[in-house]
Each structure stands twice: as C-alpha cells, then as structure tokens.
Amino acid sequence: MESWKEIIKDQSKKDLPQMNPGDTVDVHYRVVEGEKERIQVFTGTVISQRGSGADASFTVRKIGSGGIGVERIFPLHSPFIADIKIKKSAIVRRAKLYYLRKLKGKAARLKEKSRFN
C-alpha cells in the first residue's frame, strides 16, 4: 500500500507555470456535461494564491457581461485543469489583490510589467 505522500506526488502536476498575483491568465478547465466533455476557458486576473503542495489554490477574477465581477477559485493540482497560460504580468505591491473588487473600469487596471522591470 502506498503512503499518502506517494499518492500526492503521483497526482500533482509538474508542468505548471510560475504565476503571481496580478498576472492575467487563461485557465482551460474541463467541464463534464452528461456524457460529453469540453474545455471552457476562464480568462482573468490572479488576485490571490494560497496553500502549498496538494492544497494549493488560486483565485481568478474577471469582469463578466454587464460589468459584473466573477471570481473563481481553482485547486492548482485539479485533474480538471487542462492548461494554464499566462497572457501578461503586472506590477503589484500586494500578495492579495482584494482591493480590485471595489474598483471599476479604468481604475481597476494594473500597470503591465515589461521585460526589463
């Protein structure tokens, strides 16, 4: 019988990108509807990361239709996550960007990080 450490090691993902709060990411998430399975892309800004190892998760926030903010928490090592792509990075001075919840429009923009910063 395998120990729980070995099971976690086998099931954790190794090819994850290095994400930080402020990054705009595309999370390709597998959705199962009855017999069919499809990939749904959730694009937004990483506002927090928590945990380490098998418990790690991250929160992504996007502005949906009608200007309504939508947040989704993804377990980092979930088998339903097909891919994570980082589109751009921003300069931030906080580990948790919860203040973005109160901001709208241009005020909610983050300064993009260039290759030289």
Secondary structure, DSSP 8 states (H G I E B T S, - for coil): ---HHHHHHHHS-S------TT-EEEEEEEEEETTEEEEEEEEEEEEEEE--GGG-EEEEEEE-GGG-EEEEEEETT-TTEEEEEEEE-B--S-S--GGGGT--GGGG---B--TT-
